[in-house]
Structure formats: C-alpha cells, structure tokens
Amino acid sequence: MMTYWNRVFYFFVKWFFFIALKIYNRLSIRWTSSLPQRNVIVVANHASNLDPVIMGAVFPRRLRYLAKEELFKPFIFGNMVRALGSIPVRKSDSQSAGTALRTFLKLLESGENVLIFPEGSRSLNGELQPLEGGVALIALKSGAPIIPSFISGTFEAMPPGSRWVKPLHLSIVFGDTIDSVKYIPFGKEGREMLLKDLNEVFISLSTADLPGKSRNNS
C-alpha cells in the first residue's frame, strides 16, 4: 500500500507524463468500453521503452509491471517510472517465466492492476510479434479480466537504442474487456484459445481509427 506522499508523487508523475505526451506527441486515446469494478490485467503491444510510460500515464488506475533494473539507473527517471508502478528486476529474473508468473499472480491476489506485454520483449521492427503463453496462464490462474490495448507510433518516436523521444504523433486504443473465466473450463486448450483471440484483438485494434492518427505516425 502506498503512503500519502508516495500517492502524491505518483499523481504528480502520472500527470506530468500525461500532459507532456498530449502536448509534445499529440497523444490520442480511445476507449471502447468501461472498466470492470475489480482489478484487471492490461495487455499491450511493445515496440519501445516509451510504452510502459504511456500506459502508466494514460490508464486511470496504477499499473504494476516488471522492468529491467537498467531502466532505473538514471536517478530522476528511475524514481519516476518506479512511482508509476514499475518493479525493477535483474536481467536474469526478467527472462524467467516462473519469476514473472509468481510475481504477477501475487500482485493480482493483492488487488493490484498489472500491465503485461505478451510479446515477451520489444519488437525490433515495430511489427506485432507472436504472443507468448504466459499472459494466458496468468489470466486463467487468477481469473482476472483482460483489458487489451494497442499503442501506435512509439517505435518511430523512440525506437530501440534511442535515448530521445521524437515529437511524432502517438495513439492508443483500449478494446473491450475479455472475460478470462470463460476459458478456464477448457484447460490447456483454453490457453490456446485465449491467445488466439487476444492476437485477433491486437490485429483489430492496430487498424482502429483515432482522431489525428496517420498510418506513418508523422
């Protein structure tokens, strides 16, 4: 549970990034449905280090997610992304499916909202990569509803290796809630069904029209 001052700092960081993204990157946001009353699993495509910052600034609830400890080395930025909900992990731990599974399940059991990038790592070409099975396993074990989302423009604005954000247009669309409980009775087959449906949702969201969105993100 956050202390009063941690909560104040969180809201300051959240609004700082939100306003900066709206002004500098003309960030567009679209919701297609309302949020469930309970805590949720938010899933998003991942093509840039900018993605978790955007999600933390835009999503109305605090999100918890895993991030490599290297991201926290710049003192000021590191403390800001930590305030948004990031959890530093060693590189070896970040590559361990078991570590991620236990951490996310513990967070969900405690009532936290979590952010998962189901591709497993950043896309190196900006295209959606095959989804890994961990997100389906976490969803079925926890029964938490899934909020799918798709971020556009971050690969061009801050590609892998870049230290600066270009003033290009960014957009994000949140899709309809996916009820993970309905997949539980199908066991292992249910995980495959959920991954297939989630992949189809990502493809659909990637082509969604947003005000000011262009196909070249310029």
N, C-alpha and C positions, 0 to 999 in steps of 0.2 A: 504494500500500500504506500502511495506517495505521501510525503509530508506536505504541509501547506506550502512551503517555499519551493519544493520540487514541483508542485502543481502549478504555482505561479510561473516558474521558469519554463515549464512545458508549454503553457498557453502563450507565453511571450515568443518562444522559439517557433511554435506552430504558426502563429500569425505573422511573424517576421518572414518566414519562408513563403507562406501563402501570398502575402502582399507582393513580395519580390517576384514570385513566379507569375502572378497576374499582370504585373507591370512590365517586367523585363521579357518574359516569354509569352505574354498574352494567353495564359493558360485557360483552356476551355474545359468545362466539366459538365457531364451529363449523367443523370440518374434515371433508371427505367423503373425502379420500384423502391418502396420504403424498406428500412432496415428492420430485421426481426427484433423482438424485445430482448432476446438473450444474446450472449457473446457469440462471435462469429469467426470464421476463417476467411480472410480476404486473400484471394489469389490474383496474381498479375503476371504479365509477361515481363521479361527482364533483359534490357539491352544497354543499360547504363548505370553507373553509380548514382545517377540522379534519381532513379526510380523510387528507392525507399524514402528519399526526402520528400518527393512529390506525394507519395501515399500518406506519409505521416502528416503532411501539411493539409491535405485535402479531406481525408477521412474524418468524419465527425467524432469518432472515438479514438482513444490512444491505441496504437497498434504495437505489438511486440514482435520482433523479428531478430534473426541471427545475422551478425555481420562479422567479417574477418577483423581481427584486432588491429590490423594495419590501418583501417579506416579511422581509428581513434587517435592516431599519433599526433596529428595537428591538434593542439590542446583545445583551442576555442571550438573548432568544428567538431572535434570528437565529443566534447561535452554537449554540444547542441544536438547531434544525432542521438546521443545517449538519452537526452531529455525526451526526444520524440518516441523513444521506446526500444531502440536497438540494444541488443545484448552482444557484447564482444566475445568471440570465441577464437581459439587458436586455429590456425590453418588446418592442422591435422584433424581437429574435432569438427570443423565445418564440413569436412569431406566424409564424416562418419554418419551414415544413415541412422544408426542406432542412437547416437547422441542427439541428433535433430529430432527424432521421433519422441524420445523421452522428454526432451525439453518442451516441445510444443504441447504434448499431452498434459504435462504438469501445468503449463500456463493456462490451457483451456479448462482444466479441472479447477483452477483457482479463480475462474471467471474472467480471465483476460481475453482480449481480442488479438488474434495473431495474423501476421502477414507472411505468406509463403509464395516464393517464386518457383512454381512447379517444373520449370525447365532445368532446375538444379544449379545453373550458373548463367552468367551473362552471355547473351548471343553475341558472337563476334562479327556478324554481318547484318545485324538488325532484324533478321527474319525469325519468326517463331520456331523454336527448336522442339524436338519430341519431348513430351511430358514424362517425368519420372513418376514412379508409383507411390512415392512417399506421401504425397498430399492426399491420395485416395485412402491410404491406410490410416492416416491421422484422422481424416474425416469420419471414416466408418467406426474407428475405435472410440472417438469422442461423441459422435452423433451431432456435432456442431454444424449448423447450416453454412453453406459456402456462398460468398459474395464474389462473383467473377468480375474482373476489370481488365481493361486493355489500355495501355499507355502508348501514345504515338508521339514521335518527334524527339525522344531523348537520345536515340542513337546518333542522330545528326547533330543535336545540340551539345552532347558530351559523349563522344564515342570512347571505347576502351583506350586507356593510355592518356586521355586528355585531362588536363588539370583545370580547364576553364570552361564555363558554360557559354555557348553562343546564344545570341538573342533571337533564336528561332521559335516559331510557334509550337506550343505543346498542347496536347489534349488528352483527356482521359474519360472513358465511359464505363459506368458501372452497370452490369447486367442484372437480370432477375436472379433472385435468391435460388440456390439449388439445395433441395432438401436431401441431405446425405442419408438420413434414416431409411429412406425407401430403398436404398441399395444394400442395406445390411443383411437382409434375409438371403441374398444371393451369394454371400461369402466371397471367395476369391474372384468368382465371375462378376460379382457386384463391383469390385475394384476396377476391373477392366471396363465395365460398362460406364462407371463414373468418369474414368479417364477419357474414354471415347466421347462422352457427352461434353466434358469440360473442354476438350480440344475443339469440338464443333462450336461451342460458345465463343471461344477465343477467336476463331476464324470469323464468326459473325460480328463480334464486337470490333474487330480490326477494320471492318468496312463501314462501320456506323458513321453517319454524317453528324458533324458537330459544327456549330457556328464558327466560321473562320478557319475551319480545318481544310488544309490542302494536301494533295497526295504527295507533294515533295517536301511538306513541312516547312516551307520557306515563307 
